[in-house]
């Protein structure tokens, strides 16, 4: 199992090099950590190729920056006139400089196509002192750029299947603009859901958690409005497998059913915040043989009064977990109580009381918070430990899928 090191920071235990393997084995077997998403071999190889091509393109750009700096050392501001000094006009001028030409007018006359309209500016920009040392360094940078370009454009392009020219960014943008956004989300989500499942895992007592929460699209804030999406992410690998845009003058509630319509919910436990503790949402999840775990807060006042009245003082503590992160230490206590048929909510079987006690390391300030939740999972299908894991995993997925709820 491949584990993200960031998930191990808040887990207590020995983590020295000699005991790493044993510690990771125990943590994985007990469900303390989640395995990272590992795609199939073809996807991993494609990812290596694209990353290598990106590295070569970045290195070529760095060499072009060094070439520009070398020209600026001579007093020439070629980059202030030409957008790309390694283009056809820029190369012709630099090669002439390396060959011994120093007359600004003669150098500017080497410009071709649209750059010829900038000849007066080029004459002014090419007035400088170009020495033999500058010629040697510029030749070295040009050779390195050509070498990187050859590696990028031949071998890697062939491996990537790019037999023709690479599409321009504007071409790709126009293509994506013509696609149906919802259809694209469905296709990508279906693909991710298929590959996010670990083929090594065998069906058993493991509950498949699916977190539903809202998120704001980064960089979408314009005129005081922000594009918001409702996303569904798998607990195990924190992979978003479906999302729907939320209408500008609406909230997450109308987007809940369309979001889950294309997902197979059989054997899946949908976890969500208090906004989605709605009767219609519960029925929508239960109908295709799914289950829910929903938080109960003040937005459902009558429903919240019901778990508050349960005899929690007589219920023994069933799960106690600790964690550390973001400069604080947290102790979580969970109690579970069977409520069927007393709770007035569709298919609710168990209620949970979660008490969180946070201690800030720097200030020593202590915060205590009590949260209630309900689930359709019966006791024989979900133990208190499994319920605690579902709640913890939902909270760990939430920072990746939401900025405000």
N, C-alpha and C positions, 0 to 999 in steps of 0.2 A: 504494500500500500504506500502510495506517495502522499506525503503530508506537507502542508505549508508550514514553515517554521513559525510564522506569526501566530498560528493557532496553538503553539506549544508554550508561548511566553507566559500565559496566565495559569499554567497547570503546575501544581507543586510536584516535586519529585526530583530524583537525581538525573542530571542530564550531561554528565561528563562523557567524554569520548568512549571509554570502555563499556559504559552501560547504556549507550544510546540505543542500540538494537533491542535490548531487553525492555527498556523503558517504552520505546515506540510500540513494541509488540503488545505490552500490557495496556497502553493507552488506546490502541486501536481495538483490542479485543473487548475492552470495557465500554467503548463508545465515547470516550473522552475527546477524541479528535475525529475529524471527518477527512476522508480521503479526497485528494485533489482530482480534478477532472483530467483524465489522460485519454486523448483521442486515439484513433486507430493509427497504424503505422503510416499509411498513405498520407494522412493529414499531418502527422509529425514531420515526415520528409518534406512535404510542401512548405510547411512552416519554416524549416531550416533553410530551404532555398530562398524563400522570400526575405527572410531575415538577413541572409548573406548578401543578397542583391541590394538590400537597403544599406548595409554596411559599406559596400563598395561605392554606391552612389554618394553616401555621406563622405567617404574618404576622398572621392573625386572633387566634391564641393570644397573640402578643406584645402586641397592642393590649389584649386582656383583662387581661394582667398589668399593663400601665400603668394601666388603669382601677382595678384592685385596689390598686395603690400609691397612686393619688390618693385613694382612700377611706381608706386607712390614714393618710394625711397629715392627715385630718380627725379621726382618733381612732376611726373606726368600723371594726369588725372583721367586716364582713358575710361575708367569705369563710370565717370560722371556723365559721359556722352553715350557710351555703348552699354546696353543692359546686360550683355554677356560678352566678356572680353575673350572668351574661348570660342566664340562663334567664328564664322567665315571671315568677316571683316577684321575682328580682333586678332585672329591668328595671322592673317596676312600682314597686319601692321607689326605684330610682335616678331614674326619671322624676319621681316625686313630690318627691324632694329637689331636683331641678333646677327644678321648678315652684314651690318655696318652702315646702313642708311640712317642718317640723322636729320635730314631736312624735314621739318614738320609738314610742309606743303606736299612733298613727294609721298610721305607716309599717309597723309589724309586722302590722297588720290587713290589709294589702294582699297578704299571702302567700296562695297558693292551693294546693289539693290537699295533698300530703304535707307541704309546708312549714308548714302551719298548726299542725302539732303542735310546731313549734319557736318559736312566738310568744314565750314567755317569754325564750328565749335571744336572739331577734331584738331584743326591747326593750332588753336589756342591750348587745347588740353595736352598736345604732344610736345610742348615746349619744355624741355628738361635736360638733365645731364645723364646720359646713358653710357656706362663704362663697360669694360670687358668683363668685370666681375658680375655686373647685372646681366650681361648676355649669357654667361655661364649658368647663373641661377635660373633665369627664365627658361633656358633650354631644358634644364633638369626638371623644372615643374611641368613643362609641356609634355616631356617624355613620360613622366609619372601619370599625368592625366590621361594620355593615350593608352598607357598600359592598363590602368583601371577601367577605362572605357571598353577596351578589348575584352577584358575578363567579364565585364558586366553584360556586354551585348552579344557575346557569342555562346560560351559554354552554359552560363546560367539561363539565358533566354531559351536555349534549346531544351534544357532540363525542365523548364517551366512550361514548355509547349508554346512559347511566343514565337511562332514562325514568321509572322509579319510584324509591322511596326506597332509599337505600344500605343493604345488610344490616349488621346490628350485628356487632361483632367476635366476640361470643359465638356468634352464629348461624354465622358462618364457621368458628369453632373446632369446633362440633358437627358441621358438615358434613365437615370434613377428618378428624375422628376416626372417622367411619363409612367412610371410603374405605380400600381395600386399598392399603397403603403400597407394596408391591412393584409392583402394577399402575400406581400413580401414578408411581413411579420409571421404569418401563419407558416410559410414555407421554411423560414429560418428556425422558427420555434419547433416545428416538427423534426427538423434535422437535428437540432440540439438535444431534444428529448430522446431521440433514438440513440445518439452517441454518448449522452451523459450517463446512461445506465452502464454499470460495471458488469461485463459479461462473466466475471468470475463469481459474482454474488449469486447465490441460489435462493429461490423463494423460501421464506421461512417466517419468523416472527418479526422481522424488521418492518417498521412502519415507514411508508414513503411519504415524507412531508412536502407540502407545496405551499410556499408563503405567497400571499396576495397582498400587495401594498402599492402605494402610489409613489411616483418619483417625478422630479422636475428635470427636463432635458437641459443639460449644461449648454450655456451660450444661447439659449432661446429667449431670454428676457428682452423684449422690445416694447416700447411705449407702455411700460408698467405691467405688461402681461407676460406670462410664461407658459410654454407648452408643457403640459403635464400628461403623464402616462400612468396607466394602471398595469402593473407587471405581475407575472406569476413566475416564481423562482423555486427550483428544487432545493430542499434543505441540504442534501448530501454534498452537492458540488457548487451551490450558490450560482447555478446557471439559469438565466432568464429564458424560459421556453415559450412565453407568449406575452404580448403586451397590446394594449389598446389606448388610443388617445382619448383623453377626457375633454369633453366639450368645454368651451371657454366659459360659459355661464352655467356650469353644472358642477357636480362633484363625482367621486369615485363610484357611488352606488349604482347609477344606470349602466356603468361599464362592466360590472361584475359578471353578469350572466353571459354577455357576448365574449368576454375574455375566456371563460371556462368551457364554452360550447364546443370548441375544437380539441379539447384535451380529454383523453381517456381517464376518467376519475375512478375507475374500479380499483379498490384497494388503496386509494390515495387519501391522505388526511390534509384537508385544506385548512391552513391557519391564517387568521386575519385579525386586524385590530378592531376596536369597538365600533367603528363606522359601519362595518360589514356584519354586525350582529343584527341581522334582519331575518324575519321569518321566511321571506321569499328566497333569500340567499341560502338558508339552511335547506329548504326543500329542493333547490336547484342542485345542491351538492349531494344530497341523499338519494335523489331519483336515479342517478346512474351508478348506484352502489358505492358511493364515496362516503367519507366521514368529514366532520368539521371539528375544529377547536377554535373557539371564538372568545375574545375578551369582552367582559361586561363592565361598562362604565356608566357615567351619569347621563349619557345621551339616551339610555333606556332606563328611566328612573324606576318604573314598576318592576322591570325584570331585575334590576340591581338589588332591589329590596329583598328579593327571594333568597339569593345566596347569603346575604347579610344575616338573615334570620336562622340560618342553619346552625346546629350546635357545634361550632368549630372548637370550642373549649374541650368538648368530650372526644373529639377526633384526634388520634395520636399523630405525632409528626412522622411522616413517611419518607421524605427525601430531604436531605440537607446537602447543599453543594456550595463551594466557594470559588471565587474567581478574582483576578486582579488585572487591572488595565486602566489606561487613561488617568493615571495618578490616583486611583482609589481601589479599595478592596471591598468586595461585595460578598455577602452571605445570603444565600437563598434558601427559604424553607417552604416546603410544599405539603399541603394536606389535601386529600381527595375524599369526597363524600358522594355516595350514590343517591341520586335524587329522583329516579324514576318511580312512580309517575307524577311526582309532586311539582316539578318545575314547569311553569307555563311557557314553554318554548318548544317548537317542533323537534322531536326525536332526541331531546337532551336526556342523557343517561347519567353523567357524572358532573359534579361541580368541583372547582379547585380554588383553594386560597393560597396565593403566593405572596410571601412576605420577603421583601428585599431590604437588607440593612447595608448601607454604603458608608464607608469610612474614608474620608479624604486624607491622604498621607501627609500632605504639607500642613493643612490647617487643623486636622484632627476632627473636623466637623462630621457629625453622624446624621445620616438621613435614613428614615424608615418609611417604606411605602408598601401598602397592601393592595394587591390586584386580584380580581376574581375572574374566572374563566369557566366556560361550559364546553362540553364535548358530547358527541354522539357515540363515542367509543365505549363499549361495555367493559367492565372490569376484567373479564376473561380474555379480552383482546388487547387491552392496553394497561400495563401495570403502572403504578405511580412513577417508577423510574423512567419508563418510556414516555409518559406524559411530560415529565420534567425535561426530558431531552428534546421533545417537540417544541416546548416553549422556549428553551434556550436556543435551539437552532433557528427558530423564527426571529428571535432578537438579533442573532448573528447575521442573518441574511438581510434584515431590514436596513442597516446602514448602507448596503450595496444597492438597494432598490428604492430608497426614499430619502427625501430631504425634509419633508414635513407631512404630517398626517393629523 
